Structure formats: structure tokens, C-alpha cells
């Protein structure tokens, strides 16, 4: 009887985990699409970097203070769409800049981001390895990159600029493995919070690739 109960609980846990993973990727796909539409709106409306900055700040405020309070309720869905929509809209000036320089930069960055995310996430889902050990690396790496980025605002060293963007890609790639592993091993059970984390990693990789490709093409 106890063995049957344990098996039943194990099956229920697997089903619940699969449900969270499925809901995460469905919501992630929808938010990415919505963000892309808002980015197109930002480009076509010709917003400036000031408006983009306001949109990004509003998204960060919602991410830090609103999403944690609504993630476990129905209000979490419009909140995550609000955050991703604002972040997409805030990409307008950056995308307009690179589209004016060379549309291939944007297309290559978009394709590269897709390959990185699908490859890493697919690997984690297929192998079901535990990447929880990457959590510390991600946290420390983000702090180091943030410090280096602030420093480079005043120093303006091109090599450091390239290194920062390369580091962002590496750290966000590690985060994708860590977050996907967390979904698989029940470390993360809220698909709205998981969507937010994966969305931000994808966005950061895309922006970093844009900067790197722009720099190497001589357009940055």
C-alpha cells in the first residue's frame, strides 16, 4: 500500500512538473510575440531613447514590486504581459538604429538568440541534468558585469565594452540552463516567475548580440 501511494505521489509530481514546464513555454512564446509587436510599434512610432528609458524603468518597477505580489494570482498574467510589452517597446530606438545601419545585424542577432535559447533549453530538458550549481555563478557574474558596465560609462574602453557583452551572453546562457533545470527538478513551481526569468535572459542575449555584431561590422 505504501509503495503504491509513493508511486502515485511520484506520478502526480511528474505531471505537475510537466504542467509547469508546458505553461512556462506557452506563456513565454506569447510574451515574446507580444514583445516583438510592441518593439515594432516602438520602431514605427520613432520613439526616442528618453521614452525608451521611461518604458524600461516602468518595466523594472513592475518586475521588482508588482510581479512578486501577483505571480500567484490571475493578476500575474496581465502583469507579465505589461512588463514584456514595455521592454519590447523600449527596444524601439535600439532596433531602429541597427535597422538603419544594416538590417542583417538585427536578423542575425535574432537568429543567434533563438539558436542559443533553443539549444540550451532543449539540452537541459532532454538530459534532465541538475544545473543548480550554476546559481552562484549567475549571481556573481551579474554583479561583476554590472560593476564593469558602470565603470565603462566613465572610461569608455571599447575592449571592455565587447567583453561585457560577451560576458552577458555567457551569464544569461548559464541562467537559461539553471532556470530550466529548476523547472525540471521542482526548484521553480511558478510558471509566471519562470517566464519572466527566461524572457529577461533572452532579451539580454539579443541585445548583447546586437552590440557585438554592430561593433564587429564597424557600425557601432
N, C-alpha and C positions, 0 to 999 in steps of 0.2 A: 504493500500500500504506500509506504513512504517513498519507494523508488518511483512508483507511478506518479505520485504527487510531484516529486523532484523533476521528472521528465516533463510533466505538464507545465510546471513553472518555467522550465528551461525553454520550452516551445513558445510560451507566452512572451518570454523576454526577447527571444529572437524575432517574433512577429512585431513586437513593439519597436525594437531597434530598426527593423526593416521599414516600418511605417515612418519613423522619424527621418530616416535617410531619404525615403521617397518624397516625403513632404518638403524636406530641405531642398532637394534638387528641382522639384516642381516650382517652389516659390523662388528659388534662385534664378531659374530660367525666366520667370515672369518679371522679376525685378530688373534683370539685365536688359530685357526687351524694353521695359518702360523707361529705364535709364537711357537707353540708346535713342528712344524717341525724344526724350527731353534734351538730350545732347544735340540732336538735330534741330530742335526748337531754338536752343541757345546759339547755334551756328547761324541759322537763318535769320534770327532776330538781331544779330550783330551786337550782342551784349558786350560790355567792356569787362576788364579784369576786376574793376571795383564791384560791379554787380555779381560777378562770379565769386568773388571773395565773400560777399554777404551770403550768397546761397550756400557756400561751403561751411561758413560759420554756423548758419542756421541748422545745417545737416548735422554738424558735430554736436551742437547743443541738444538736438533731438536724440542723437545716438547715445550721449552720455547720461542725459537726465530723464528723457521720456521713454525710450525703448525699454530700459530695465524694469520700469514700472508697468509697462503694458504688454510685455512679451508673453505673459501667461494668460492673457485675455484676448477677446476678439479685437480690441483696440490695437493690438500689436500689428495686425495686417496693414491697416492704413498708415500706421507709423513707419513701418519698414518701407512702404512704397513712397512715403513722403521723404524719407532720408535718401533713398536711392534716386528718386526723381530730382531732388535738389543737387545731389552730387553729379548727376548726369548733366543737368542744366549748367552747372558750374564749369563743366568741361568745354563749354562753347568757345570761349576765346582761344584756348589752347589748341583745340581741333581746327579752328579757323586759321590759326597761324600756320600749322603744318599742312593743312589742305592747300593753302595759298602757295607755300613753298614747293611741296611735292606730295600729291595725294597718295603716292605709293608708300610714303612713310607711315601714314595712318593705316593703310591696308595691311602692311607688313607687321606693324605693331599689333593690330587686331588679330591677325592670324597667329602670330607668335604667342600672344596671350592665351588664345584658345588651345594651342598645342600644349603649352606648359600646364594649364589647368587640367585639361582632359587627361594628359599623360600622368601627372602626379596623382590626381584624384582616382583615376582608373587603377593605377598601381596599388594605391592604398586599399581600395575596395576589393581588388582581386586577390592580393596576397593576405589581406586582413592582418598585416603586421601591426604591432603596437609601437607607434611613434611618439608616445607620451614624453620620451626623454628629450624631445626637441623643444618642449615648452620653455625651458630655461634659456636655451639658445635664442629663441624668438624674442623673448622679453629683453634680454641683454642687448641683442643685436639692434632692436628698435631704439633703445636708449642711446646706443653708440651712434647710430645713423642720425638720430635727431640732433645730438650734440654736434656731429660733424657738419650737418646741414646749416645749423645756426652759425657755426664758426665760419663756414664758407660764404655766408652772406656778407661778412666783413672782409674776407680775404680774397674771394673771387678766383680761386685756383681751378683752372679747367680740369686738371687731372683728378683733383678731389671731387669735382662735380661728377665726373664719369664714374669714379669709384663709388660714390654714394648711390648712384642709380643702379649700378651693378649689384651693390650690396642689398638694395631694396628688393631686387628680383630674387636674390638668393634667400633672403629672410622671409619674404612672402611665399616663396615656394615651400620653405620649411613649414610655414604656418598652414598651408593647404594640407600637407601630409599630417600635421599634428591635429588639425581640426577634423579631417576626415576620419582619422584613427579614433578620435574622441567620439565621433558619432557611432562608429562600429562597436567600440568597447564600452558604450553607455556612459562615457565621460560627459557628453553633452546630450541632453534629452529634450532640449527646447529647439525646435526646428527654426523658429524665427531668429533666435540669437545666433544659431549656426549659419543661417543665411546671411546675416549681417556680417559675420566674420569672413565668410568666403567671398562675399561681394567686395568687401574692402581690399582683400588680398588681390583679387582680380583687377580691381581699379588701380591699385598701386603698381602692379606689374605692367599694366597697359601704359600708364603714364611714364614709368621708368624706361620702358622700351621706346616710347616716343622720343624722349630726351636723348637716349643713346643713339638711336637711328638718325635723329636730326643732327646730332653732333658729328657723327661719322660721315654723314652725307655732306657736311660743310654748311648746313642750313642753320645750325644753332649758334 
